[in-house]
Amino acid sequence: MGKPKSGENRKKIIDKMEYDKILDCIHCGLCLNVCPTYLELGLEQDSARGRIYLMRMYAEDKIEVSESFIRHIDLCLICRACEPACPSGVNYSRLVETAREILDEKKHYTFIEIGRASGRERG
């Protein structure tokens, strides 16, 4: 059994992310003023709208997973402040959680990163 082609992997990811749910976002920007990471960092990619756009670009084969992509997804606090602000009712927390599950399958952690995540890193 050979390695799956890139397109096959992307199709599985699109199915898992429920692509139609990504399209529910109308990019109105009402989530921006309630998103703590956007308010702190001021970067579009660090808002619900920006992250949804990144997920869509990946699903449409316009970008690849990169360290930057992973960083923007990982910075979300999943506080859900964006959800009541959204006039389209996008279930953003479900989208970002699914994206993280997919990324976790692709990530390779170092022992140092695992230590940091567990709070056991010694300085």
Salt bridges, closest charged atoms under 4 A:
ASP15 OD2 - LYS11 NZ 2.94
GLU18 OE2 - ARG94 NH2 2.90
GLU44 OE2 - ARG49 NE 2.60
ASP46 OD1 - ARG51 NH2 3.89
ASP46 OD2 - ARG71 NH1 3.99
ASP46 OD1 - HIS72 ND1 2.70
GLU60 OE2 - ARG56 NE 2.83
GLU60 OE1 - LYS62 NZ 3.18
ASP61 OD1 - ARG10 NH2 2.95
GLU64 OE2 - ARG10 NH2 2.78
ASP74 OD2 - LYS107 NZ 2.65
GLU83 OE1 - ARG80 NH2 2.91
GLU101 OE1 - LYS16 NZ 3.88
GLU105 OE2 - LYS16 NZ 3.11
GLU121 OE1 - ARG116 NE 3.42
